Amino acid sequence: MRDDFRFLKLGVASRLVLSGGLFAAGIALELAIRETFLPGILVLIAGWFPLMLRKATNKPDDQGLEEWRPVPMSEVDRLDDGLRESKKLRRRTANYGAGLALGLGVPALLVALFASYASDRTDVAFVVANAAALLVPALLFGRVKVFTPSEIAMKMPAFRAILSDDLPEGVIVSPYIRFDKDVSGGDVPEDLRILLELKRPPADLVGIQVQAAINNGPNGAVPYLYAVVLTKGKAGPSYGIARRFNHDGFEVEAGGDKDYGTVVLRQSTEGGGYETTPDDCRALMRVCVALLARMRVA
């Protein structure tokens, strides 16, 4: 069984007895040695070591793998729910930390004041040193760190926006998640993209892949959603339609090679358009649907 404590191989009761004895010995030293309270403070601090906990976090140990895998929409919903729960848990642990500071701070101050009164020491340094020795380690040891994958959490509202509108008949949405693995072999989701396909596609069309990047804006990182038309080569009709496509507020960038053609559809970055809001994302989705309608096979 995993030992949650950092030092010593002792049971919980033994740890409490050892720490309590060191705390009492530290206060006794402060009362016995009138010239300085430093030895007593050092013994007080030593009393925290038997109680030091290992760091608790839900952050997985990534293995550096990148596997894009098609998933059902329920998997996207589950991922979104997990991200929301992580944010709630982070707020709860932050509130717990504040409550711990208050709950431990008052008793620590009372103990420090008692030691000050008993030793007839009323100087600020004595009181502050005792309060710090009793309180600060309790706030630093055993803290819970809630991990939220920041990039995919930042991108998720953009994908939620494009999936909020009903799609026309004949358009299929296929989510893909990029997975890493943790040390136990479990899946670790790291990124998300959406492939828009036609039920009756032309022979050269793969689909329109909607994906997100993270840009550095003036106030920090922001999501930027864009689309890539994927075709089999550059000689087919779908590539030609996409390359000639024109829509106000969007830029079209054709590329690829003889095997795979790519046409990027993205919001114009003029006037600070380095970020895509949910409304921008829905507008991009409508543009993609309009483009697919032009490519549809009758």
MIMI-671497 format. One record per atom (N, C-alpha, C, O): z, y, x. Coordinates in steps of 0.02 Angstrom, whole numbers, plus 50000, padded with zeros to 5 digits. Atoms other than C-alpha are relative to their C-alpha. Layout:
BEGIN
ZYX;...
This chain:
BEGIN
500004994050042;500005000050000;500005006250044;500335006450096;500074993949960;499575017350064;500665003949998;500945005149945;499404996049994;501065027350127;499795007349990;499385009950027;500184993150015;500975044850052;500345005050047;500185011050046;499644995549955;502145052050184;499684999750070;499404994650090;500334999449935;501535057950354;500384996550056;500084993450100;499605002449943;502975052650466;500524995049977;500774995249921;499465004850007;504205038250481;499834994749946;499474996049898;500085005550048;504235021550389;500654999049963;501044994549978;499385000150039;505625024750264;499855000249926;499325002449905;500054999450072;505905023150079;500165007149978;500395011250017;499894993250026;506045038349967;500745001950004;500905007450025;499294998550000;507935037149951;500245001550071;500635006250082;499794998849931;508155035850139;499755006750026;500105010150063;500274993549980;507035050850165;500425005849973;500565010650008;499614994750031;508035061350043;500685000650035;500925006250047;499354999849966;509675056450128;499935003250069;500335007450089;500114997349933;508975060350302;499875007549997;500165011350036;500154992850004;508265077150249;500605003949978;500745009350004;499404996650022;509845081850155;500515000750056;500835005950063;499544999649944;510875077650309;499805005350051;500225008850078;500244994949953;509775088450420;500095007049972;500275011650009;499884993450030;509865102950297;500745002050007;500905007650026;499284998549995;511765101650293;500205001350072;500605005850086;499834998949929;511855100150483;499755006850023;500095010250062;500264993549980;510765115550502;500455005749976;500605010350013;499554994950026;511885125950389;500674999950036;500965005150050;499375000649964;513425119250477;499955003150070;500425006450093;500104996949934;512705124550646;500005007649995;500285011150037;500014992850009;512385141950579;500715002749991;500885008250015;499314997850011;514195143050523;500434999350063;500895003250074;499585001449941;514875135850686;499835004550059;500275006650097;500214996049942;513845145850811;499915007349976;499435008949942;500014993150025;514205164250782;499495004350037;499255009250010;500414995649959;513125171050922;499275000149977;498945005249981;500715000350020;511435165150856;499924994749945;500284989749943;500135004950054;510755156250704;499374995950014;499164992049971;500625003449985;509185149550792;500074992350000;499654989049970;499955007450002;509825131550823;500054997349929;499744992249913;499935002350069;510325129950641;499335000349962;499174995949923;500654999350033;508625136250582;499534994450022;499174991649980;500425005449975;507735123450693;500174993449967;499734989449951;499795006250032;508765109350619;499805000049926;499614994949898;500224999550070;508395115750443;499264998349993;499064994649948;500725001450002;506535115350479;499864992650012;499424989649981;500095007249986;506685097750551;500144995849938;499884990349932;499855003750060;507395092450384;499414999049954;499434994649910;500595000750043;505685094650304;499544994450024;499144991849984;500495004849973;504775082350417;500034993249965;499504990349953;500005006450037;505385066450328;499675000649931;499474995549903;500284999150066;504725073950166;499275002250000;498985003349947;500694997749996;503015079150229;499524994949971;499514989149992;500495004350034;501645071850117;499315000750033;499155005850063;500694999549979;499865067850163;499625004649953;499815005649896;500424995650041;498525079750101;499684995949943;499414990649955;500295003350058;497955074949926;499385003949978;499425009949962;500624996850022;496145078649880;499544994849970;499574988949987;500505004550029;494755071149775;499325000750033;498824998250007;500644999149966;493405076149900;499784993450031;500154990550070;500235006249970;492345060949945;499785001050073;499605006550093;500254999849931;491885056750124;499264998349999;499064992549997;500725001150004;490005059150121;499754996250061;500014996950116;500295004049947;488945047150223;499345002750025;499034999850069;500624996949978;487435058550241;499374996849971;498824998149996;500585003250031;486295048150129;499725004649946;500095008649917;500324996050052;485045056250009;499534995549960;498984994049983;500405004550042;484395045249869;499905003249932;500365003949892;500174997350066;483495053049722;499894994149952;499524989549967;500025005650046;483695041849570;499925002649928;500295007149908;500044998150070;483115043549389;500624997749962;500864992249972;499395001550037;484595044049270;499905001849927;499485006049911;500044997950070;484825044849081;500345006749990;500735008950032;499694993550014;485325061349002;500754999549994;501115004450008;499275000950005;487055054248971;500335000750068;500915002850071;499724999349933;487305053949160;500075007450019;500555009450052;499964992849989;486935072649168;500595002949961;500965007149986;499434997750041;488185075449026;500664998150034;501135002050035;499385002249967;489485065249119;500155004150062;500725005950076;499924995849941;489185075249278;500245006949981;500685009750014;499804993450023;489335091549184;500735000049977;501115004749992;499305000550022;490965085849102;500474999550060;501005002550060;499585000749940;491645080949272;500085006650037;500625008050062;499954993549967;491245098049344;500485004649962;500875008249993;499554995950040;492145106649200;500734997850009;501185001950015;499315002549991;493665095349219;500275001850069;500875003350076;499784998149932;493725099049407;500235007350001;500735009050033;499804992950003;493775117749370;500665000949965;501085004949986;499364999650037;495175115249243;500574997650044;501115000650046;499485002749957;496145104549366;500175004850056;500755005350076;499874995249947;495945117649502;500455005749974;500905008050009;499574994850029;496685130849385;500714997449989;501205001050001;499345002850013;498115119249337;500404999350065;501005000850066;499655000749937;498545115549519;500195006850029;500715007450061;499834993249977;498485134149559;500625002549962;501075005649992;499414998050039;499715137449416;500624996150022;501174998850024;499445004049976;500785123049479;500275002850065;500885003050076;499784997149937;500815131049652;500425006349989;500915007450024;499624994050015;501405147449578;500694998349972;501195001449989;499365002250028;502755138449478;500454997050053;501064997950051;499615002949945;503285128949633;500315005450043;500895004850064;499744994449960;503465145149730;500605003249966;501095005049999;499454996950036;504565152349593;500594995249996;501164997350005;499465004850009;505555136349565;500384998750064;500994997650062;499665001149936;505925133949750;500255006450031;500735006450069;499814993649969;506035152249795;500695002249980;501075004650022;499344997750024;507555156049687;500554995850031;501024998650059;499475003949966;508605141149749;500045001350075;500595001650103;499994998749928;508075144549928;500355006550016;500745007050063;499674993649990;508615162549913;500764999549988;501155002550025;499295000850014;510285157349837;500364996450057;500914998250076;499705003649943;510615144849978;500065004650060;500565004650095;499994995449944;510165158150106;500555005249992;500905007050039;499474995150013;511335170650023;500694996950008;501155000150033;499355003449991;512735157650019;500164999250073;500735000550094;499885000749928;512515154050204;500175006750031;500595007150076;499854993349974;512525172750237;500725002049983;501075004850025;499324998250021;514125175150137;500524995950038;501034998550060;499515004449968;514995159950213;500095001750074;500645000950102;499954998549928;514605165350391;500125007450013;500135009650070;499894992749995;514925183750355;499425003450036;499525008350072;500614997049972;513135187450409;499605003049943;499384999449898;500364996750054;512275200150299;499365003550025;499055007249987;500604996749975;510845205750412;499384996949969;499374991049952;500615002250033;509095204550341;499674994250037;499414989650005;500325005349961;508445193550483;500294993249985;499934988349979;499665006350015;509735180150446;499794997349932;499624991449925;500185002250069;509355179650259;499274997949997;499114992749968;500725001550003;507465180050282;499844993650037;499454989650013;500135006049960;507475166550417;500214993849962;499844988849962;499785005850039;508475154650307;499574998849939;499394993149923;500425000850059;507445158050153;499324997250019;499054992949984;500655002549977;505835155050251;500044992750021;499594988850005;499935006949978;506485139050329;500084995249942;499874989449946;499905004350057;506955132250158;499405000049952;499284995149917;500524999350051;505455138450058;499304998650027;498924994749997;500695000249977;503875139850165;499744992850009;499194991349986;500275006849993;503725121350215;499874996649933;499404992749927;500105003150065;503905116150033;499355002149968;499064998349929;500634997650029;502395126649988;499394997450039;498844997150011;500565002149958;501325120150131;499904992550001;499344990250010;500055007249995;501695101550128;499824997049932;500084999149880;500165003750060;500895089950001;499615003949948;499635002249889;500404996250048;499735102649922;499404995949977;499114992150016;500575003650028;498385095749808;499395004650003;499405010249978;500624996249994;496625101749849;499474996949955;499244991349968;500505002550047;495405099749705;499315001850024;499165007750035;500674998949976;493615097649763;499505000449943;499504996249898;500564999350047;492145103849660;499375001150040;499345005950080;500634998949962;490375101749730;499695006649979;499405007249925;500154993150018;489965120249734;499265001049982;499115004549935;500724998850012;488055119349742;499784997349933;499455000849894;500225002950063;487775107549598;500375003249941;500095003749886;499644996450053;489125116549497;499675006749986;499655009049929;500344993650009;488185132849526;499324999149965;499115003549927;500665001350030;486525125049474;500044997549928;499584998649890;499965003350065;487155115949319;499875004649941;499525002649895;500154995650058;487145131149200;499265001349992;499025002249936;500724998850005;485305133949242;499664994049966;499224995049924;500305005850032;484865116049194;500234999349928;499844997249885;499765000150069;485945117049039;499595004849957;499465003549898;500394995150037;484965132448989;499314997349982;499084998249925;500685002350015;483255124149003;500014993949953;499514992449921;499955005850044;483875108748909;500275001949931;500344997649887;499704997950064;484595119148766;499475000849945;499645000449886;500524999150050;482915122148679;499664993349984;499594989050028;500365006050019;481995108848581;499315000050032;498985005250035;500655000649970;480435102448666;499484997749949;499664994249902;500535002150047;478765099948577;499874992650005;500044989450055;500185007050001;478155082748530;499524998550058;499055002350072;500445002049945;477355073748676;500255001950069;499944999950119;499714998149935;478435081348816;500634995950012;501074995749969;499435004349981;479675069848904;500395003450055;500115006050103;499564997449949;481175075649004;500324994250037;500634989950006;499725005349958;481695064349149;500465003150053;500215006050101;499554997349949;483265069549246;500024995550062;499954989450058;499905003549936;483475064649429;500615003050034;500695009150036;499414997749962;485095065649528;499954997250071;499774991450082;499975002249931;485225064949717;500714997650016;501195001350008;499355003149986;486635053249768;500104999050075;499644997450112;499765002349935;487595051049928;500484994149986;500574992349928;499515005350008;488865037049957;500655002050035;500645005250087;499364999149965;490715037949998;500144993850041;499744989150043;499855005549954;491585026150118;500084993349963;500004988049994;499925006250038;491895013449979;499364997849966;499354992849931;500645001850030;490065013249925;499875003049933;499375001549901;500094996850065;490295023749769;499505005750003;499415008850055;500494994650004;488975036249712;500345006950001;500855007949968;499774993149997;489255054549754;499425004649981;498975005550022;500564995750019;488105066249655;500015006550038;500535009750046;500044994049959;487475080849759;499495005149974;499565011049988;500514995350022;485955088449674;499674997249936;499764991449919;500315001850064;484955088249512;499335003449994;499235009050017;500644997050017;483165091149458;499744996649937;499974991249919;500275002550063;482155088449300;499244999350007;498915003750033;500735001050000;480405081049285;499755000249928;499974996349885;500324999450065;479375086449134;499344996150002;498924997450045;500605004250002;478035073749088;499685000249931;500015001949881;500355000750063;476735071548953;499944992649982;499844988350025;500105006850022;476645055848848;499284997850010;499144992050024;500715001449989;474745057048862;499755004750055;499425009750040;500194995449946;474465064849034;499294998850023;499034993250015;500635001149965;472805067649120;500124995650061;500684995150085;499935005049947;472465055149258;500305002850064;500624999150102;499774997249936;472885067249400;500685003349996;500935005750047;499364996450007;474525074349330;500594995350008;500634990149975;499365003549994;476215067949389;500505003049952;500844999449915;499534996550043;477245081049299;500185006750030;499915008850081;499744993649974;478145097549322;500744999050017;501154997549974;499325001049976;479715096349426;500375006650002;500165011350036;499594993950003;481045109549387;500614998850044;500994994150034;499455000749953;482295111949527;500305006750017;500025012050000;499634993849987;483535124749590;500165000550074;500284995550108;499784998549932;483915132849756;500595004949996;500725007749944;499454995349996;485395143349812;499795005750046;499675004650105;500184994149961;484965160949870;500625004050017;501135003749982;499464995549981;486085173149961;499865007049973;499435010649998;500074993450029;486235188649852;500485004950032;500875003050076;499554994949970;487145204849893;500734998749986;501165001150023;499305001450017;488725198349809;500184992650010;500684990249983;499865007049988;488635180349869;499444995549978;498904997849961;500505005050016;487705164349831;499845000149925;500295000849884;500225000050069;486685163649670;499464994649991;499114992950038;500505005250012;485585150249588;499315003049985;499265008549957;500694997850011;483685151849582;499604993949977;499484989450016;500365005650029;482725140149466;499255001250005;499015006849992;500734999449996;480875136849493;499704993249983;500054988249976;500345006150020;479565123749448;499434998550049;499145003150078;500555002249957;478295113649547;499564995149961;499804989849940;500485004550032;476745106049466;499784994950052;499544996850106;500185005449954;476415089149549;499394996449974;499384994149917;500625003450020;474665081649544;499794995150054;500024995450111;500285004849952;473745067249626;499385003250032;498835002950005;500544996649967;472695076749749;499885007049971;500255009349928;500154993150020;471905093849726;499325000749965;499095006249951;500684999750028;470225089149650;499984999149925;499465000249894;500005001450071;470775084849473;500065006249956;500185011649982;499974994250046;470785096049318;500705003149994;500765009149986;499324997350008;472685097749309;500175005050056;500475010250044;499874995549944;472785105549482;499625006649990;499885012050004;500394994050012;471395117649437;500305004449946;500335010549954;499684996150054;472255122949275;500635003450025;500745009350012;499384997149975;473915125449363;499875005550051;500215010750050;500144995049948;473155134949509;499765006549970;499905011949997;500264994050031;472285147149392;500475002949947;500315008049916;499544997850052;473785149049276;500285006850016;500435008350074;499754993249989;474385166849252;500485001849944;500335000649885;499514997950051;475935173549163;500405005850028;500625005650085;499634994049978;476795190449172;500704998150022;501054994349988;499335001249974;478375190149277;500084993850041;500624992450067;499975006149961;477935173949365;499464999950053;498915002550043;500475000749946;477085170149528;499784992750006;500174988149995;500295006749994;475935155249559;499794999150073;499415003250100;500155001349929;475805147649734;499724992950006;500104988149999;500325006549995;474565133449758;500054997350071;500025001150119;499955003149934;474755121049900;499884992549994;499574990249946;500085007250001;474795102549941;499454997850047;499215001650089;500535002849959;473505091150021;499564995549957;499624995549896;500475004050038;472155078849972;500344994349961;500064991749913;499645005450034;473465065849920;500435002749943;500454999849889;499554997250051;474695076849825;499915007549998;499995011050048;500054992850010;474395094049754;500645002849973;500994999549934;499404996650025;475805106349722;499835007149980;499465010650016;500074993150022;475815122549624;500695002449978;500974999949930;499334997550013;477435132349625;499965005649948;499565010249954;499914994750050;477905142749472;500705002850008;501194999250002;499344997149991;479315154949504;500025007149976;499515010649972;499894993150022;480045170949441;499855004850057;500025003550115;500154995049950;479425186249531;500655002750030;501125004249994;499394997649966;480695191949661;500005007650009;500455010350040;500014992749995;480185210249649;500555002949957;500695000349903;499474996850039;481565221749591;500654996049999;501034996549951;499375003749996;482965210149646;500004993549963;500544991149944;500025006350038;482365194349558;500154993950042;499794988950036;499815005649957;483205182849684;500464995249963;500634989949989;499555004150040;484335175749546;499684998749932;499365003149904;500255001650067;483865166949384;500594999149953;501004994649962;499485000550051;485005169849235;499814994549951;499244992149953;500185004950051;485085157449090;499395002049959;498984997849942;500604997750036;483805168248997;499374999150042;498854997250016;500575001049955;482655167749149;499814992650002;499224990950004;500135007349997;482835148749154;499654997749936;499194993649939;500335001950062;482375147048971;499285002649998;498834999249973;500684997449997;480865158249000;499564995750045;498984994450028;500385004549956;480315147049145;499834993549964;499284990949971;500135006250037;480485131849033;499435001049950;499004996649943;500544998650048;479365139948901;499325000550035;498814998350009;500624999549962;478065143849035;499764992950020;499164991550016;500185006849981;478105125649094;499714996249940;499224992649946;500245003450061;477875119348915;499305002649982;498874998749961;500664997250015;476415131348889;499474997250048;498904995850028;500475002749951;475595125049049;499844992749984;499274990649989;500125007050018;475825106948996;499544999549939;499134994949934;500435000250060;475005110948829;499275000950019;498834998049987;500684999149978;473455116748922;499734993650034;499124992350033;500215006049964;473415100449020;499974993849955;499714988649975;499945006050043;473725088848873;499334996849986;498835000249975;500595003850017;472455075248842;499974999149925;500464996849894;500065000550073;471815075648664;500004992849978;499954991449918;
